[in-house]
């Protein structure tokens, strides 16, 4: 029994004296808490209207006793529109809701509320208008009773792009980070563990060239793996969404795919470079995996955060490495991204990746780092 306690004491001593091991074990819990907290807060706030926002409305032929209470809540357009023009304004997003008073074949008037469910403000405006009119509703009229009329003016294309703008950044970051993690630890820490790194470092090849060659080759491998996974996810979306998202409703052009591909390359460059630095710090593949796992969780968290940022974020946010990339991917999927924003995201990633490659080259020159036992 004494021997068992001696071994336990030895293991405890080894653990608590190794700060890296303590951080490696405790950090995932902290990151999981941060990840789930952000996701929970975002999902709770998702779809909530901006309390400072005053929704806009078009009112067509509505009696004064019904239009008056709406006018106290909505910013009602003073311009006169026909019913068709009002619906078009809602469909294109320039007006949140259209409230139209119409006669029906049954002879009972109907109040028709048209909205666009893709727009959170429009959905909120619909709920407000419906509740106000229900308060004044009487047997003389009905609300949205016609079965053959589409009151939600959102197109399938709009619904698909909104859904993809939320899902794709998260999927992209998770898949690319997984692909990078699969190749980075083995390439540097693995060679250190096997002893082949020492042989490579004493060759006439400059060490910065070794670092750059590692990054380029690992980037290619990670891109192939990440793109393969991404294509599989995109092709499976119709089944995943129950047929709601189909390839024929996706409006993306060749320019959108080029911008997306540029972002993917720049993201992989940053992740591979960061993982390679951590791999160079490690003495074995197992230790490299432990060091990289927390960073991988942070990267996935960045993909989650980009799902809930404003549709039109400030241009400066695109200059933040990886964060800007998530926003740019979301913008491409939502058809709101500009080449300038995407360019800023790519440039910021390339700058950070270049700095990490320089750091890796200096690490390769350090005998203490590369040959520590």
N, C-alpha and C positions, 0 to 999 in steps of 0.2 A: 504493500500500500504506500509505503514511503517513497518507493521508486516512481510510482504513478504521480504523486504530488510533486516530486522533483521535476519530472518531465513537464507537468502542467505549468509549474513555476517558470521553467526555461522557455516554454512557448509563449507564455504571457509576457515575459521580459523581452523576448524578441519582437513581439507584436507592438507593445507599447513604446518601445524605443525606436521603432521605425515609423517616422512621421508620414512617409509616403504610403505605407500600408494602411495606417489609420485613416488618412484622407481618402484613399481608394475605397475603403469599406463604408465609410460614413457619408461620403459625398453623394452617391446614388440616391440615398434616402432624401437628402436635401433637394436634389434636382427633381425627384419624383414629386415631392411636395410642391415645388415651384411650378412644375409642368401641369399637375392636376389643378392647382389653384388658379393658374391662368386660364386653363380650359374651362373650369367651372364658372369663373367670373364672366368669361367671354360668352359662354352659352347662356348664362343667366341674363346678361345684358342684350343678347342677340335679339334683334327684332323690336327692342324697346324704342319708342319714338323719342326724338330729341325734344325735351320739354320746352326748350326755348324756340323751337321751330313752329311757325304758324303755317298750317297746310293751306294749299291753294285749291280753289274749286271753281267750277263753272256751273251755274244754275240756269236751266232752260225751262221756261213756262211753268215754274213752280208757283203756286198761290202764295200770296204775301204772308199768310199765317204760318206757312211752312218754311218759306225762304228766310224770314226774319231771324228765327233761332239759329239757322245755319250761318247767317251773316255775322253773328256775334262770335262765332268760333273760327270760321274760315276766312281767308283772304279771298273774297269773291271777285272774279274778273268782271270789270265793268263793260268789257267788250261783248257784243252780242254774237252768239254762235248758234249754228243749227245743231241738231242732235248729232249728226254725223261728224261735224267739225269738232264738237266737244269730245266725242269718243276718240278722235284722232289725236287730240292734244294729250289726252290721258295715255294713250298707247305709246306716244313718242316721249313721254315723261316730262313735258313742260308744265303740265297741270296734274295735281295729285288725284283729284276725284271730279267726276261729272255727275250731277244730280238732275235727272230729266223727268219731267212730268208728261206722261203719255196716256192717250186713250187706248183701250183694248177692245177686242172683238166682243168681249162679254159685257161691255158697257161700263165696267167698274174701272176707274182710273188706276194707273200704276205708277209708283215712283221707282225709277230705275237708277241705281247707283253703280256707276262704272269706275273701275279702279285697275291698278296694275300691281299684282302680287310680288313682282320682282323688286319693286321699289318699296322699301320699308315704310317710308313716309306715306305712300299711297295706300298701303294696307292699313296703316293706322288711321288715315283719314276716312277710309271706308267704314271702319268700326265705329268711329265717332259719329259719322253721318247716320249710320244705321240706328245707333242708340238714340240719337236725338229725334229722328223721325218716328221711331217706335213709341216714343213718349207721346207724340201727337197723333199716332195712328188711330184711325177709327174705321168703321165698316165702309166708309165711302171710298177708301183707296187701299191698295196693297203695296208691298215693297218687294221688288225683285222676284215676282211670282212667275214670270214667263219662263217656261222650260226650254224654249227654243232660242233663247238669247244668251250670249256669252257675256257675262258681266265682268269677269276677270279678263282684261285685255292683254295680259302677258302672253307673248308668243312662246312656243316650245323652244325656239332658239334662245330667247332671253333667259328662260328657266335653266337651260342647259349650260349657258355660259356662266351664270351666277353660281351654279352648283360646282362647276369645274374650277372657277376662280377660288373657291374655298378648299376644294379637295386636292388639286394638283400641287400647290406649294408644299403641303404636308407630305404627300406621297413622294414628290421629287426629292425633298431633303432627306427623308427617311431611306429611300432606295439608294440614293447616291452615297449617303454616309455609310450604309451597310456595305455597299460595293467597295468603298475605300477601305473600310475596316478589314475586309476580307483579304486585301493584298498588302497593305502597308506594314503591319507588324512582321510578317514573314520576310519581307524584302530587306529590312535593316536589322531589326532585333534578331531575326532568325539567322542572318549571316554572322552576327556577333556571337550568337550562341554556338553556331557550328564552327567558328574560327575562320571562316572564309573571308570575313570582312578585313581581318588583319592582313591577309595576303593581298587583297585588293588595294589597301591603303599604301603598301610599300612599292607598288608599281609606279612607273613614270607618269601615269595619268594624274593630272592635278586634282586635288580633292574637291574643288568647286565643280569640276566637270563631272566627277562621280555623283555629287549631290544633284546636279541638274539632270544627269542621265537617269538617276533613280526617279526623280519627280516626273519626268516626261514619260518614261515607260509605265510607271504606276498609274499615271493619269489615263493613258490609253487603255490599260486593263480595266480600270474602274469605270471608264466611260462605256466600254463594251458591256460590262456587267450591268451598270446602271441603266443604260438605254434599253437593253434587252428586257429588264424588269419593267421599265416605264412603258414600253410598247405593249407588253403583256397586260399591264393594268389598264391602259387606254382601250385596248381591244376588248377587254372584259367588262368595261363600264356599262354597255347596254344590258348585259345580264345582271350585273351588280345592282343597277338601278331599276331592274324590272322592266327594261325596255323604254324607260322614260328618256334616257339620253341615247340618241342614235347618231351615227356618223353623218346622215343626210341633213341634220339640223345644225351641225357645227359650221359656223361661218368663217373659219380661219383661213387666211391666205398664205401664200408662200413666204411673204415677209414676216408674218407672225411666227412661222416655224423656224426661220433663220434666226430671229431674235431669241427664241426659246433655246435653240441649239447653242448660240453664243453664251447665253446665261449658264447652260448646263456645263459647258467647258470651263467657264470661269469659276463656277461653284466647286467643281471637282478639283481644280487647281488649288484652291484655298484649303479644302478638306484634306487632300492628299499631302500638301505641304505641312499642315498642322499635325496630321497623324504621323508623318515621317519624323518630325522633330521629337514628338513623344516617343516614337519607336527608337530613335537614336539614344534617348535617355535611358531606355530600359536595357536590362542585361539579358532578357530572354523574351521569347514570344509571349509567354504567359503574362509576364510583367507588363509588356507593351499593351496587351489586351486590356489589362486592368487600368492602365493609365488612359487609354483611348476611350473606354466605355463612358466615363462621365462627360467627356467632350462631345461624344456622339449624341448623348441625351440633350445637351445644350443645343446642338445643331437642329435636332428634331423639334425642340421647343421653339426655335426661331421660325420654323415652318408653321407651327401652330399659331404663333403670334400674328403672322402675316394674314391669317384667315380673317381676322377681326379688325384690321385697320381700316380706316376710312377708304371709300372707293376712290377718292381723289386725294391721296396723301401729299404732303409738301414735297417739293422737288428735292430738298436737301436730304430727306430720309433715304432716297435712292443711293446716296453716296456712302451709306453705312454698309460695310462689307457684310455679305450674306443676308442681313436684314433687308437691304435694298433689293437683293435678288429675289427674295420671297415676295416683296411687294410688286416687283416687275413681272414675275410669273403670274401672280394673281391678276395684274392689270392686263396682261396679254390674253389670259383666259376670259376676262370680262370685256375685252375689246376697248379698254380705256388707256392702255399703255402708249407712251410716245417713244420714238427712237431716242430722244434725249435722255429720258428717264432710264431706259434700258442701257444706253451707253454709259451713263454714270454708274449704274450697278456693276456692269462688266469691268469698267476701269478700276473701280474701288477694289474689286476682287483680285484683279491682276496685280495691283500695287501691293496688296497684303501678301499675295502668294509669292511675289518677287522678294519681299522682305523676309519671308519665312525660308525661302531657298538660300538667301544670304546667311541667315542664322544657321541653317543646316550645314552650310559649307564651313562656317567657323567651328561648328561642333565636330565636324569631321577632322578638323585640324587639331582638336584637343585630344591629346593622348589619354588624359584622365577620364574623359567621357567615353571614348571609343574602345578603351582597353580595360575599363574597370571590371573587377570581378565581383 
